[in-house]
C-alpha cells in the first residue's frame, strides 16, 4: 500500500529538515560563544541577556513571530536594511524562517551548553593556563572537549525543537508551497481540508521522531535544561 503523501507533503518534509539543519548549525555558531560568555562573565548585562535568551520559553510563539514579522517587514529595521542592500524583505521567505527559528530555538541550545561550561569549573582552565595555553587555546582544547555532552544535547534539542515549530513560522513565512510551508503548517492544511489520513502520516512521523530523540537524550543522561513549550 502506498503512503498517502503527495508531492506537497514531501516538499514540506524536505523544507522542514533543511530548516532544522541550517538553524541548528547557526545556533551552534552563535550560541556556543554566547553560552561561554554567560557562564563566565561578571557583567551586569548577564541577567538581562540571559533573560532575553530565555524569553522564547515563556512567550507565545505568535508574539515572537509577530514582532519578528514587523522587524522584517518593509517598514521594519531589518526589512529596511535588507531592502537598502538590494536583498528584498525577509518576511515570507526561507531566510526569514531561518532567522525566526534561530530566535525561537535559542534557549534550547544556549542553556545546555552554558550548563556544560559551568560544570567544567575553573580548575582545568587554570591548569591549562599554567602550561602556557592562551585563552583561545583553553577554549578550543579544554573547554569544548569537556563540554561535548552539552553541545550534543544542544544540537539535538535545537534540531528537534525546530521540527515542531508552528506559530513562529506561520507568522513569519505564511503558507507558501516549497518556500515556507513546513510540516507543521502542512498538517494544519490537511486538518482544515479534513484529510485526516495525510495528517496522521505527517503528525505520526513528527511524533515518532521526537520520541526517539528524547529517548536518545535520556539514555545519554542529558544535562538539565529549562523546560519549554511550543505551539
N, C-alpha and C positions, 0 to 999 in steps of 0.2 A: 504494500500500500504506500503510495507516495505521500510525502508530507504536505499538509495544506498550507504551504508557504509560497507566495508568489514572488515576482521579481522585486516588488516594493519592500517586502519583508526582508529579503536577502540584502537589499541595498541598505536598509535600516540597520541590520546586524553589522554589516561591514563598516558603516559610518560610525556606529557606536564603539566598535573595537578600535578603530583608528583614533577616535576622540579620546578614549580611555588611555590608550598607549601614549599618545602625544602629551596629554595632560599629566600623566604620571612622570614622564621624563622631565617636563618643565617644572613640575612641583619638586622633584628631587634636586634640580639645579638651583632653584630659588629657595626651597625650604631647608636644605641642609646648612648653608651658611647662616640663614636666619635662626635656625634651631641652635646652632653653635653660639651665636650672639646672645640669644635668650638664656642659654644655660650658663653663661659665664659673665655677662655684663652686670655692672652695678649701677648702670644709668637709671635715672628717674623715668626714662622712657620705656623701661622694660614692662611695667604694668600696663600702660596704655597700648603698647604694641602687642603684648600678649593677649590683651582683651580683644583687640582688633582682629588678630589671627583667629581667635576662638569664636568670634561673632557668628559665623555661619552655623554653629552648633545650636544656637538659640533663636536665631531669626528665621521667620518663614521663608522658604526659597523664593516665593513670589516677590517678597520685599527686596531681597538681594537682586533678583532678576530685573525688577522694575528700575531700581536706581542704576544698575549697570546699563540697562537699555537707554535711560535718559543720558548717561555719560557717553554712550557710544553713538547716540543719535546725531543728526546733522547739526543740532544746536548745542550739543554737549561738548565738554572739553576734549574728550578722546576723539569724538566724531569730527570736531573742527580741526584737530591736529592731523588726523589721517586724510582729511579732505585737502588740507594745505599741502600734504606730501603726495597728493595725487593717488591715494590708495582707496578713495571712496570711504564709505562708512562701515563700521564693523557690525552694526546691528543687522540681524537676519543673514549672517554669513557664518561659514565654518570657523573662521578666525575669531569671530565674536563668541561662538560656542566654547572655543578653547580658553579664552580669557575668563569667561563666566565659570567654566568648570574648574579652572585653577583657583579662582577666588573661593568657590563654594567648597572645594575639597581640601583647601589649605590646612585646616586644623588636623585632618586625618593623616597628614604627612608630617607636619611640623612637630606635633606633640609627641609621637613615638620616638622621633629622632632626638628631640630635646631631652626626653626622659633617659634615653640611652647615653647621651653625652653627660648628663648629670650623674648617672650611675657609675661612670668611669672614675670619678673623683680626681683630685689634683695630683695624687702620688705618681701615677705613671707618666704624666706630663712633666712633673718636676724632675723625675729620674732622666727622662729624655733630654731635658734642658741641661742637666749637669753633664751629659755626654756630648754636648755641643750642638744639639738639634735646634734649628731655627723654629720660630712659631709655625711657619708653613710646613716644615718637616714634621713637627709634632702633630699637626692636624692630619696630614696625609698618611703618615707611617704609624701613628699611635692611636689617635682618636677614631679615625674612620674604621680601621680594622676592628677595634674593640666595640664600636657601635654598630657593627654589621647586623646583628639580630634586629635592632630597632629600625635600621634602614630597610631591611627586607620586609618587616611588618608594615612600615610606612608605605612601601611600594605597593604591596598587596592591597592594603586598605584604600589607598588613593585610587587604584585601578578599579576595585570593586565598587567604591562609592560613586565613581563617575559612571559606571554602567547603569546605575539605577536613577540617575538624575531625571527629573521631570519638570518641576516648576521653573527652575532657572533656565533650562534650555528652551522651554516653551516660550518664556517671556522674551528671551534674547533672540532666539532663532526662528520662532514661529513653527511652521509645519510645511517646509519646502522639501519636496522629494529629492533625494540624493544630495542635498545640500545641508539641511538642518534637521531632517526628520530622523530621529534616533529611535531605538527600540521602544523606550517608554512612551514616546508620542505615538508610535505605530500601534502599540497595544491600545491606547486610548482611541485611536481611529477605529480599530476593529470593534471595540465595545460600543462605540457610537453607532456603527453600522450593524450591530447585533450579530457580528461574525465571531461568535464565541470560540469556535474551533481554532481559528488562527490566533485569536488572543490567548487561548490556552497554551498553544505551542510556544509562542514567544514568552509569555509570562512564566511558563514552566521552565523554559531554558534559563531565564534570569534567576529563578528561584533555585534551581539545581546548582548553577554556577556560584551563586552567593553562598549557598550552604557548604559547598566543597571548599570555598575559600576560607570561610570561618572555621571549618573542621581542620584545615591545614594549619591555621594560625593557632588553634587550641592545642593541636598536637605539638607544635613548636614551643608552646609555653610563651606566648607573646607578651611583651611588656604592657602594662596597663595604659589605657588611653581614656580620655574623657568620652563618654558616650555621646552620640549624636543622633539626630533624626533626619529623615529625608521625606520629601513629598513625592 
